[in-house]
Amino acid sequence: MNKAQKVGISFGLTSATITTLGLIIGLETSTGSRMAVIAGILTISIADALSDSFGVHLAKESEGNFTHKELRQATVLTFLCKFIFGLTFLIPVITIPMPWAIYVSIVWGGLVLVILNYYIARSNNRRPLPIILEHGLIAVLVILLSWGVGLSIAYLFN
């Protein structure tokens, strides 16, 4: 796997996981609406995937060390990973009662982050545990902040 593919896949999966989990938790906590969560997942899977893939494209282009082919690979893989993986969170939200769908989504996202970070650590000849813990802590922070914001919005507007 070349550097462009690593960028697209690692950024796309990580961003899709953390962003979508934050959105799901914030929307469900604030609204209690499955429909709002589904609409949020669909919207973020499209809009954020396009936005982030464009951002990756510009960032890597500005570095000047990617070929045109590598830029396309990083851009397309970022979009596809973010879009497709983001949509996988629809499965528990549509098929499992809330709040269990939230718990399943957290486990699903956590599993993907652990596997991805393990692979990244191994491919860079680093110990996986510190990397998994560091990035896992960031995901937990996003989840807690999103939950707090959702509670605050529910309190203020209900």
C-alpha positions in Angstrom: 0.0 0.0 0.0 1.5 3.3 -1.0 1.5 6.5 1.1 -1.5 8.0 -0.7 -3.6 4.9 -0.1 -2.6 4.9 3.6 -3.6 8.6 3.9 -7.0 8.1 2.2 -7.9 5.0 4.1 -6.6 6.0 7.5 -8.0 9.5 7.4 -11.3 8.4 5.9 -12.0 5.6 8.4 -10.8 7.6 11.4 -12.8 10.7 10.5 -15.9 8.7 9.6 -15.8 6.9 12.9 -15.2 9.8 15.2 -17.4 12.3 13.4 -20.3 9.9 12.9 -20.2 8.7 16.5 -20.1 12.3 17.7 -23.1 13.1 15.5 -25.1 10.1 16.5 -24.6 10.6 20.2 -25.2 14.3 20.1 -28.4 14.0 18.0 -29.8 11.1 19.9 -29.1 12.7 23.3 -30.5 16.0 22.3 -33.6 14.9 20.3 -34.2 11.3 21.1 -35.2 11.0 17.5 -34.2 8.0 15.4 -35.2 9.9 12.3 -32.9 12.8 13.2 -30.0 10.4 13.7 -30.6 8.7 10.4 -30.9 12.0 8.6 -27.7 13.2 10.3 -25.8 10.0 9.3 -26.9 10.4 5.7 -26.1 14.1 5.6 -22.6 13.8 7.2 -21.7 10.7 5.1 -22.2 12.8 2.0 -21.3 16.4 3.0 -18.4 15.6 5.3 -17.0 12.9 3.0 -16.9 15.4 0.1 -15.5 18.2 2.3 -12.8 16.1 3.9 -11.7 14.5 0.6 -11.3 17.9 -0.9 -9.4 19.0 2.2 -7.0 16.0 2.0 -6.5 16.8 -1.7 -5.6 20.4 -1.0 -3.4 19.6 2.0 -1.4 16.9 0.1 -1.2 19.1 -3.0 0.2 21.9 -0.9 2.9 19.6 0.5 4.2 19.1 -3.0 5.4 15.6 -2.5 2.5 13.7 -4.0 2.1 12.9 -7.7 -1.2 13.6 -9.5 -2.0 9.9 -9.3 -1.3 9.8 -5.6 -3.4 12.9 -5.1 -6.3 11.2 -6.9 -5.8 8.0 -4.8 -5.8 9.9 -1.5 -8.8 12.0 -2.5 -10.9 9.1 -3.8 -10.0 6.8 -1.0 -10.8 9.4 1.6 -14.2 10.0 0.1 -15.0 6.3 -0.3 -13.9 5.3 3.1 -15.6 8.1 4.8 -18.8 7.8 2.8 -19.2 4.0 2.9 -18.0 3.5 6.4 -20.1 6.3 7.7 -23.2 4.6 6.2 -22.4 1.4 8.1 -23.6 3.2 11.2 -27.1 3.2 9.7 -27.3 -0.6 10.2 -27.6 -0.6 14.0 -29.6 2.7 14.1 -32.2 1.3 11.7 -32.3 -2.3 13.1 -31.8 -2.0 16.9 -33.8 -0.1 19.4 -32.3 3.1 20.8 -30.2 3.4 23.0 -28.7 -0.1 22.2 -28.0 1.1 18.6 -25.8 3.8 20.2 -23.9 1.2 22.2 -23.4 -1.1 19.2 -22.2 1.9 17.1 -19.6 2.8 19.8 -18.4 -0.8 19.9 -18.3 -1.0 16.0 -16.4 2.3 15.7 -14.0 1.3 18.5 -13.3 -2.0 16.9 -12.5 -0.4 13.6 -10.2 2.2 15.3 -8.3 -0.5 17.2 -7.8 -2.6 14.1 -6.7 0.5 12.0 -4.4 1.8 14.7 -2.9 -1.7 15.2 -2.2 -1.9 11.4 -0.7 1.7 11.3 1.6 1.0 14.3 2.8 -2.3 12.8 3.4 -0.8 9.4 5.5 1.9 11.0 7.4 -0.6 13.3 5.9 0.9 16.4 4.3 -0.6 19.4 0.5 -0.7 18.9 -0.8 -0.2 22.4 0.4 3.4 23.0 -1.0 4.4 19.6 -4.3 2.6 20.2 -4.6 4.2 23.6 -3.8 7.7 22.4 -6.3 7.6 19.5 -8.9 5.8 21.6 -8.7 8.6 24.2 -9.4 11.1 21.5 -12.5 9.1 20.4 -13.7 8.8 24.0 -13.3 12.6 24.4 -15.3 13.3 21.3 -18.0 10.9 22.5 -18.2 12.5 26.0 -18.2 16.1 24.6 -20.9 15.2 22.1 -23.0 13.6 24.8 -22.5 16.7 27.0 -23.5 19.0 24.2 -26.6 16.8 23.5 -27.6 16.9 27.1 -27.2 20.7 27.2 -29.3 21.2 24.1 -32.0 18.9 25.5 -32.0 20.8 28.8 -32.1 24.3 27.2 -34.7 23.6 24.6 -37.1 21.1 26.3 
